[in-house]
């Protein structure tokens, strides 16, 4: 149960965005809001989403 809760926390777009911003040097200068939008899959490039929002905890590897 704790594992599932941790996956839900880490899979939340704002938490995941902060992790990406803090640890990936290419994302250092990108606004947090933009990273969150990319995680949610709202911004597309060439018809493909950068990330797909996970709808279920089971989907998180």
C-alpha positions in Angstrom: 0.0 0.0 0.0 2.8 2.4 0.8 4.5 1.6 -2.5 1.3 2.6 -4.4 1.0 5.8 -2.4 4.6 6.7 -3.2 4.0 6.0 -6.9 0.9 8.3 -6.8 2.9 11.1 -5.2 5.9 10.8 -7.5 3.5 10.5 -10.5 1.8 13.8 -9.7 2.6 16.3 -12.4 3.8 19.1 -10.1 6.1 16.7 -8.0 7.4 15.0 -11.2 8.0 18.5 -12.8 10.0 19.6 -9.8 12.1 16.5 -9.9 12.7 16.9 -13.6 13.6 20.6 -13.2 16.0 19.8 -10.3 17.9 16.9 -11.8 17.8 17.2 -15.6 20.2 19.9 -16.8 18.3 20.5 -20.0 15.2 21.4 -18.0 17.0 23.7 -15.6 16.0 26.9 -17.4 12.4 25.8 -18.3 9.5 27.2 -16.3 7.9 24.6 -14.0 4.5 25.4 -15.5 5.8 24.4 -18.9 7.2 21.2 -17.6 3.9 20.3 -16.0 2.1 21.0 -19.2 4.4 18.6 -21.0 3.9 16.0 -18.4 0.1 16.3 -18.8 0.5 15.8 -22.5 -1.1 19.1 -23.5 1.8 20.3 -25.6 2.6 18.3 -28.7 5.4 18.4 -31.2 5.1 16.6 -34.5 1.8 15.1 -33.3 3.3 13.2 -30.4 3.0 14.1 -26.7 6.3 14.3 -24.8 4.7 12.5 -21.9 1.4 10.8 -21.3 -0.4 11.4 -18.0 -0.9 8.2 -16.1 -4.5 7.6 -15.3 -3.9 4.7 -12.9 -1.3 3.8 -10.3 -1.0 0.4 -12.0 0.4 2.1 -15.1 3.4 3.4 -13.2 6.3 1.0 -13.6 
